[in-house]
Amino acid sequence: MRSSNPVFSRRGFGRDNGYAGFNTAPQAGGPAVATQANPYAQPTGNPYAQNPYAQQQQYGAPPQAPAAAGRMTIDDVVMRTGTTLGVLIVTAALAWALLPVDDANIGRSYGIGIGSALIAMVLGFVQAFKRKASPALILTYAAFEGVFLGVISSVVDNRIADGAAMQAVLGTMAVFAGVLVAYKAGWIRVNRRFYGFVMAAALGFILLMAVNLLFAVIGGGDGLGFRSGALGVLFGVVGIILGACFLALDFKQVEDGIAYGAPREEAWLAAFGLTLTLVWIYLEFLRLISILNSD
């Protein structure tokens, strides 16, 4: 299954991504396996080489790839994700400490933060369209994203709601832990219907936010009011729920990647995608807290 995360959707654990050589042992009575003699045969039991919805068995326990060196493991994903988040947290802390947001310096600090966000966005798109994960590119993205988060968190914490950053961190951790427990317990069933619902909801949410931003730029204020008052609170909660759904899709993607023998370097891609989702959830919490305190 392809994740809603644009990183996974573009090059990650999806169709035609070059994993057809993994876990391609033929099953009794099943279709032929791609070999040198017949390179056009479709592999069996590997959703990364064919339509993942063609076989409903994937929603149960996927067949495990034979143990082999160079395959991605959960430890690889945890280590790479920890490294990526570590870089982001360190640069966020430095930005908080070194870029003051008092009346005399807020313009300069905010400008640096926005500039860092734009650089991080460009780096994210570059990685999304690369055929292979680049650790240096991913860590550089995390560094610039951290600068932006440090500045915006400092602005909200010092000028709008004292303690907002810590509340947003705790909220993000709670959502991550809750979704992980629910996913492992089987309370969240990640299937085609779930995927389609999340994608449709995410598309609608992003389009509404884009329209709101356009009206804000043209008419000033908060545009259509999607980011203030009761409507802003509603959309903030919806944004957090969408982030939780993204996490479930990402967990499924990582689980399938491990089960079907994704190469070890793809753990960096998994870490990148999970980091993007966690940043989404954190910013939605921060925005929600800002709205609640502003009102």
C-alpha positions in Angstrom: 0.0 0.0 0.0 1.2 3.5 -0.8 1.2 5.9 2.1 -0.5 9.3 2.0 3.0 10.6 2.8 4.3 12.2 -0.4 7.8 10.8 0.3 6.5 7.2 0.4 4.1 7.8 -2.5 6.9 9.0 -4.8 9.7 6.6 -4.3 9.3 4.7 -1.1 7.6 1.4 -0.6 5.3 1.4 -3.6 4.7 -0.1 -6.9 7.5 -0.6 -9.5 10.2 0.5 -7.0 12.7 -2.2 -7.8 11.9 -4.6 -5.0 10.6 -7.3 -7.4 13.7 -9.3 -6.7 12.8 -9.7 -3.0 10.6 -12.5 -1.7 9.8 -13.8 -5.1 9.8 -17.6 -4.4 6.9 -19.1 -6.4 4.0 -20.5 -4.5 2.2 -23.7 -5.4 -0.2 -23.0 -8.2 0.7 -19.3 -8.2 1.8 -17.2 -11.1 5.3 -17.4 -12.5 8.2 -15.5 -11.0 10.4 -13.1 -12.9 13.6 -14.8 -13.9 16.3 -14.3 -16.5 14.5 -16.7 -18.7 11.2 -14.9 -18.3 11.8 -11.3 -17.2 8.2 -10.3 -17.8 6.6 -12.7 -15.3 4.9 -11.1 -12.4 6.3 -11.9 -8.9 4.1 -13.6 -6.3 3.1 -12.3 -2.9 5.0 -9.0 -3.1 2.9 -5.9 -3.1 5.8 -3.8 -4.1 5.9 -5.5 -7.5 2.2 -5.5 -8.3 -1.1 -3.9 -7.4 -1.3 -4.2 -3.6 -5.1 -4.5 -3.7 -5.2 -7.4 -6.1 -4.7 -9.8 -3.2 -6.7 -9.2 -0.1 -4.4 -11.5 1.9 -2.0 -8.5 2.4 -4.3 -7.2 5.1 -3.5 -10.2 7.2 0.0 -11.1 8.3 2.2 -10.6 5.1 4.5 -13.4 4.2 7.9 -12.8 5.7 10.9 -12.3 3.4 13.7 -14.8 4.1 16.4 -13.4 6.4 19.2 -11.9 4.5 21.9 -9.3 5.0 21.1 -5.8 3.6 17.4 -5.9 4.3 15.7 -3.2 6.3 14.8 -4.1 9.9 12.7 -2.3 12.6 16.0 -1.4 14.4 17.2 0.3 11.2 14.0 2.4 11.1 14.1 3.3 14.7 17.8 4.3 14.6 17.4 6.5 11.4 14.2 8.1 12.8 15.9 8.8 16.1 18.9 10.4 14.3 16.7 12.5 12.0 14.5 13.7 14.9 17.6 14.3 17.0 19.1 16.7 14.4 15.7 18.5 14.2 15.4 18.8 18.0 19.0 20.1 18.4 18.6 22.8 15.7 15.2 23.8 17.1 16.7 24.2 20.5 19.6 26.3 19.1 17.1 28.5 17.1 15.0 29.0 20.3 18.1 30.1 22.3 19.9 32.1 19.6 17.1 33.8 17.8 15.2 36.0 20.3 11.6 37.0 19.5 11.3 40.2 21.5 10.0 43.3 19.9 13.5 44.4 18.7 14.4 41.1 17.1 11.2 39.3 16.1 11.3 40.5 12.5 14.8 39.2 11.9 14.2 35.9 13.8 10.9 35.3 12.0 12.5 36.0 8.6 15.2 33.4 9.3 12.6 30.9 10.4 10.5 31.4 7.3 13.6 31.2 5.1 14.6 28.0 6.8 11.1 26.6 6.2 11.3 27.3 2.5 14.7 25.7 2.3 13.4 22.6 4.1 10.4 22.4 1.8 12.7 22.5 -1.3 15.0 19.9 0.2 11.9 17.7 1.0 10.7 17.9 -2.6 14.2 17.1 -3.9 14.3 14.0 -1.7 10.8 13.0 -2.7 11.8 12.9 -6.3 15.1 11.2 -5.9 15.2 7.5 -6.7 17.3 6.7 -3.6 17.2 8.0 -0.1 20.0 10.5 0.7 21.0 10.5 4.4 22.8 13.9 4.0 19.8 15.5 2.3 17.4 14.1 4.9 19.5 15.3 7.8 20.0 18.7 6.1 16.2 18.9 5.7 15.8 18.1 9.4 18.3 20.8 10.4 16.5 23.6 8.5 13.1 22.3 9.6 14.3 22.4 13.2 15.3 26.1 12.8 11.8 26.9 11.6 10.1 24.9 14.4 12.4 26.5 17.0 11.5 30.1 15.9 7.8 29.5 15.5 7.6 27.6 18.8 9.4 30.4 20.5 7.0 33.0 19.0 3.9 31.1 20.2 5.4 30.2 23.6 6.7 33.7 24.5 4.1 35.9 22.8 0.8 33.9 22.7 0.6 31.0 25.1 3.2 30.3 27.8 4.1 26.6 27.7 2.5 26.0 24.3 5.6 24.3 22.9 5.8 21.7 25.6 2.1 21.1 25.4 2.4 20.5 21.6 5.4 18.1 22.2 3.4 16.1 24.7 0.4 16.1 22.5 2.5 14.8 19.5 4.0 12.1 21.7 0.6 11.0 22.9 -0.8 10.8 19.4 2.2 8.8 18.2 2.0 6.4 21.2 -1.8 6.0 20.9 -1.7 5.3 17.2 1.1 2.8 17.6 -0.7 0.9 20.3 -4.0 1.0 18.4 -2.2 -0.2 15.2 -0.3 -3.1 16.9 -3.5 -4.1 18.7 -5.4 -4.3 15.4 -7.9 -1.6 16.4 -6.9 0.4 13.3 -7.4 -1.6 10.1 -5.3 -0.1 7.3 -7.0 -1.3 4.1 -8.0 0.2 0.8 -11.1 1.9 2.2 -9.1 3.5 5.0 -6.5 4.6 2.6 -9.0 6.1 0.2 -10.8 7.9 3.0 -7.6 9.4 4.4 -6.4 10.6 1.0 -9.8 12.2 0.2 -9.9 13.9 3.5 -6.3 15.1 3.3 -6.9 16.5 -0.2 -10.0 18.4 0.9 -8.2 19.7 4.0 -5.2 21.0 2.0 -7.4 22.6 -0.6 -9.5 24.4 2.0 -6.3 25.7 3.7 -5.0 26.9 0.4 -8.2 28.7 -0.4 -8.2 30.2 3.1 -4.6 31.4 2.6 -5.4 32.9 -0.8 -8.3 34.9 0.7 -6.1 36.0 3.6 -3.5 37.3 1.1 -6.1 39.1 -1.0 -8.4 40.4 1.7 -6.2 40.4 4.8 -7.1 39.0 8.2 -7.8 35.3 8.5 -9.3 34.8 5.1 -12.4 32.5 5.4 -11.9 32.1 9.1 -10.6 28.5 9.0 -7.8 29.3 11.4 -9.5 31.3 14.1 -12.5 31.0 16.4 -14.6 27.9 16.7 -14.1 27.0 13.0 -10.3 27.2 13.6 -10.5 24.9 16.6 -12.5 22.4 14.5 -10.0 22.5 11.7 -7.2 22.1 14.1 -8.7 19.0 15.6 -9.3 17.6 12.1 -5.7 18.3 11.2 -4.5 16.3 14.2 -6.8 13.4 13.4 -5.5 13.4 9.8 -1.9 13.4 11.2 -2.8 10.3 13.3 -4.2 8.6 10.1 -1.0 9.4 8.3 0.9 7.7 11.1 -1.2 4.5 10.7 -0.5 4.5 7.0 3.2 5.0 7.6 3.3 2.2 10.2 1.7 -0.1 7.6 4.2 1.0 5.0 7.2 0.3 7.2 5.8 -3.0 8.4 5.2 -4.2 4.8 8.6 -2.9 3.7 10.3 -5.0 6.4 8.1 -8.0 5.7 8.8 -8.0 2.0 12.6 -7.3 2.1 13.1 -3.6 1.4 16.8 -2.8 1.2 18.4 -1.3 4.4 19.0 2.1 2.9 15.2 2.6 2.6 15.1 2.9 6.4 16.2 6.5 5.8 13.2 7.1 3.6 10.9 5.6 6.3 12.6 7.9 8.9 12.0 10.9 6.6 8.4 10.1 6.1 7.7 9.6 9.8 9.5 12.9 10.6 7.2 14.7 8.1 4.1 13.3 9.7 5.3 14.1 13.3 6.1 17.7 12.2 2.6 18.0 10.7 1.0 16.8 14.0 3.2 19.1 16.1 2.4 22.2 14.0 -1.4 21.4 14.2 -1.1 21.1 18.0 0.8 24.4 18.1 -1.8 26.1 16.0 -4.7 24.7 18.0 -3.1 25.9 21.2 -2.6 29.3 19.8 -6.2 29.6 18.7 -7.5 28.5 22.1 -5.3 31.0 23.9 -6.0 33.8 21.5 -9.7 33.5 22.1 
